[in-house]
């Protein structure tokens, strides 16, 4: 495995928390940051990722939110080996049914922690095609959901990034869903992601946007999780930070076009395209 071709990407809203979590990143892996404080996260971060890293020599890209922290970062290497040997394009956890906090679509992933075969993703990337896949058809997929312990909604399209994963599924790309659980009896929010040998690889505390705020609703809870790793915080190094300064303007234009189209449909000047299940 060529470690020089592995990188970590974090889309950061809370840099105070990122300073804590990034110190646990592997020291021999390149790290990059997208500044998400202007609202550029989720599907917009994925699109920006494909633009910024298009020409970078990256084979494997690890997505890591600032409220996610490595329990044992070395476990990513055998996981990548497994993905490569079995032709998986992405790994992560289901966004519905795997945790009490997430009752969304179980066919897609939540991007707080993912490993992407970026080399293969670049070969098939088509922004327009991907964006056209933000829909779900009844009984379209046959994933075995029998082991899911929590509620989910197979028709949910609640997150804009769902279309990215549905696009991959419709292109018959293999997705590796990792096991997840709640590791703390007194914390029913923080979860742990396991590798294929049931070893903890990542904790995810959630609610990074509320970390350090005056209300302190989640700050103390998140700090308790991080306290266990305080003596392991060794990888403090400068990272390249990217920021799409035009994103707020582009987002206003996008929303204006969206609202205008809805108004035109409502008054009958244009028709709405409807996805039809032909199966």
C-alpha positions in Angstrom: 0.0 0.0 0.0 1.3 3.4 -1.0 0.5 5.6 2.0 1.6 8.7 0.1 -1.6 8.2 -2.0 -3.9 8.2 1.0 -5.4 11.5 2.3 -7.9 12.7 4.9 -10.4 15.4 4.1 -12.4 17.3 6.8 -15.1 19.8 6.0 -14.9 21.9 9.2 -17.5 24.1 10.8 -16.0 24.2 14.2 -12.2 24.7 14.1 -11.8 24.5 17.9 -13.1 20.9 17.8 -11.1 20.1 14.7 -7.9 21.0 16.6 -8.7 18.3 19.1 -9.8 15.6 16.6 -7.1 16.2 13.9 -4.3 15.7 16.5 -5.3 12.0 16.4 -4.9 11.7 12.7 -2.1 9.4 11.4 1.0 11.5 11.2 2.1 9.9 7.9 -1.1 10.8 6.0 -1.8 14.1 4.3 -4.7 16.1 5.7 -6.8 18.7 3.9 -9.6 21.0 5.2 -12.6 22.5 3.6 -13.8 25.6 5.4 -17.5 24.8 5.9 -18.4 27.8 8.1 -20.2 29.5 5.1 -22.6 26.5 4.8 -20.6 24.5 2.3 -21.0 20.9 3.5 -22.7 17.7 2.6 -23.3 17.4 -1.2 -21.7 20.8 -1.8 -18.5 19.5 -0.1 -18.5 16.4 -2.3 -18.9 18.4 -5.4 -16.1 20.8 -4.3 -14.0 17.8 -3.4 -14.2 16.5 -7.0 -13.2 19.9 -8.3 -10.3 20.6 -6.0 -8.8 17.1 -5.9 -9.4 16.2 -9.5 -5.7 16.4 -10.4 -4.2 15.3 -7.1 -2.5 12.0 -6.9 -4.9 10.5 -4.3 -6.0 6.8 -4.5 -7.9 6.7 -1.2 -9.7 9.6 0.5 -10.9 9.4 4.1 -13.8 11.7 4.9 -13.6 12.7 8.6 -15.9 15.2 10.4 -14.3 17.3 13.1 -16.6 15.7 15.7 -15.2 12.2 14.7 -12.0 11.0 16.3 -9.8 8.0 15.7 -9.8 5.3 18.4 -7.2 3.3 16.4 -6.1 5.0 13.2 -3.9 2.1 12.0 -7.1 0.0 11.4 -7.8 2.0 8.3 -5.0 0.3 6.4 -6.4 -3.3 6.6 -9.8 -1.8 5.8 -8.5 -0.2 2.7 -6.8 -3.5 1.7 -10.1 -5.3 2.1 -12.0 -2.7 0.0 -9.3 -2.9 -2.7 -9.4 -6.7 -2.8 -13.2 -6.8 -2.9 -13.8 -3.9 -5.3 -15.6 -1.6 -2.8 -15.8 2.0 -3.9 -16.8 3.4 -0.5 -17.3 2.3 3.1 -19.3 4.0 5.9 -22.4 3.5 8.1 -26.0 3.5 7.0 -27.9 6.8 7.6 -31.0 5.1 8.7 -31.7 2.3 11.2 -28.1 1.9 12.5 -28.4 4.6 15.2 -31.2 6.1 17.3 -30.1 9.6 16.1 -30.5 8.8 12.4 -33.8 7.5 11.0 -33.2 8.4 7.4 -32.6 6.3 4.3 -30.9 3.0 5.1 -29.6 2.5 1.5 -27.2 5.4 1.8 -24.4 6.5 4.1 -23.8 9.3 6.5 -20.5 11.0 5.4 -19.2 11.8 8.9 -16.6 8.9 8.3 -16.1 7.3 5.0 -13.3 5.7 3.1 -13.5 6.3 -0.7 -11.7 4.6 -3.5 -11.0 8.0 -4.9 -9.0 6.8 -7.9 -12.0 4.8 -9.1 -14.5 7.6 -8.2 -12.6 10.0 -10.4 -12.9 7.7 -13.4 -16.7 7.7 -13.3 -17.4 11.2 -11.9 -20.1 13.1 -13.7 -21.6 16.0 -11.7 -24.7 16.4 -13.8 -25.5 12.7 -13.8 -24.9 12.5 -10.0 -27.3 15.4 -9.3 -30.0 13.8 -11.4 -30.0 10.8 -9.0 -31.6 12.6 -6.1 -34.7 10.4 -6.0 -35.8 7.0 -4.7 -38.1 4.4 -6.3 -40.2 2.0 -4.3 -38.6 -1.4 -3.8 -35.7 -0.3 -6.0 -33.0 -1.9 -3.8 -32.8 -5.3 -2.1 -30.3 -4.6 0.8 -30.8 -7.0 3.7 -32.0 -4.6 6.5 -33.0 -7.3 9.0 -30.2 -6.5 11.4 -31.1 -2.8 11.8 -32.2 -2.0 15.3 -33.6 1.5 14.9 -36.3 3.2 12.8 -35.5 4.1 9.2 -37.4 5.3 6.1 -36.7 3.5 2.8 -38.2 6.4 0.8 -36.5 9.3 2.7 -34.7 11.9 0.6 -34.2 14.2 3.6 -30.5 14.9 2.9 -29.2 16.5 -0.3 -26.1 14.1 -0.2 -28.4 11.0 -0.6 -28.2 11.4 -4.4 -24.4 10.8 -4.4 -24.8 7.4 -2.8 -27.9 6.5 -4.9 -25.9 7.4 -8.0 -23.2 5.0 -6.9 -25.7 2.2 -6.2 -27.4 2.7 -9.6 -23.9 2.4 -11.3 -23.6 -1.0 -9.5 -20.7 0.2 -7.4 -20.2 -1.9 -4.2 -20.7 -0.1 -0.9 -19.3 -1.5 2.3 -21.6 -0.8 5.3 -19.7 -0.9 8.6 -21.2 -1.9 12.0 -21.9 0.8 14.5 -23.0 0.9 18.1 -23.3 3.1 21.2 -20.2 2.6 23.4 -21.3 4.6 26.5 -24.2 3.8 28.8 -24.5 7.5 29.9 -24.2 8.9 26.3 -26.9 7.8 23.9 -25.6 10.1 21.1 -21.9 9.3 20.6 -21.4 6.2 18.5 -18.5 3.9 17.7 -17.7 2.6 14.2 -16.2 -0.9 14.0 -13.8 -2.4 11.5 -14.4 -5.8 9.9 -12.9 -7.6 13.0 -15.3 -5.8 15.3 -12.5 -3.5 16.6 -13.4 0.2 17.3 -11.9 2.5 14.7 -13.7 5.8 15.1 -15.9 7.6 17.7 -18.4 10.1 16.5 -19.9 12.6 19.0 -22.2 14.5 16.6 -23.3 18.1 17.1 -20.0 19.8 16.3 -21.9 23.0 15.5 -23.0 23.4 19.1 -19.6 22.6 20.6 -18.3 25.5 22.7 -21.5 27.6 22.5 -22.8 29.4 25.5 -25.6 27.0 26.1 -23.1 24.1 26.5 -25.7 21.6 25.5 -23.2 19.2 24.0 -19.8 20.7 24.9 -19.4 18.8 28.2 -20.5 15.5 26.7 -18.1 15.8 23.7 -15.2 16.8 26.1 -15.8 13.6 28.1 -15.3 11.5 25.0 -12.1 13.3 24.0 -10.7 13.2 27.6 -9.8 9.5 27.1 -7.5 10.5 24.2 -5.9 13.7 25.5 -2.4 12.0 26.0 -2.5 10.6 22.5 -2.9 14.0 20.8 0.5 14.2 19.0 -0.2 15.0 15.4 -0.4 18.8 15.4 0.7 19.9 12.0 -0.4 22.6 9.5 -2.9 21.6 6.9 -4.0 23.1 3.6 -7.4 24.8 4.1 -9.6 25.4 1.0 -12.5 27.8 1.0 -15.0 28.4 -1.8 -15.5 32.1 -1.3 -18.2 32.3 -4.0 -20.3 29.5 -2.4 -22.7 31.9 -0.6 -23.4 33.7 -3.8 -23.8 30.4 -5.8 -26.1 29.1 -3.1 -28.3 32.2 -3.3 -28.6 31.8 -7.1 -29.3 28.1 -6.7 -32.1 28.7 -4.2 -33.5 31.5 -6.4 -33.7 29.2 -9.4 -35.2 26.4 -7.3 -37.9 28.7 -5.9 -38.6 30.3 -9.3 -39.1 26.8 -10.8 -41.5 25.8 -8.1 -43.5 28.9 -8.7 -43.6 28.3 -12.4 -44.8 24.7 -11.8 -47.4 25.9 -9.4 -48.9 28.3 -11.9 -48.7 25.8 -14.8 -46.1 27.5 -17.0 -43.8 24.5 -16.8 -44.3 20.8 -15.9 -42.5 18.9 -13.2 -40.4 15.9 -14.2 -41.6 12.8 -12.4 -39.5 9.6 -11.9 -41.5 6.6 -12.9 -40.7 3.0 -11.6 -40.6 0.9 -14.8 -39.7 -2.3 -13.0 
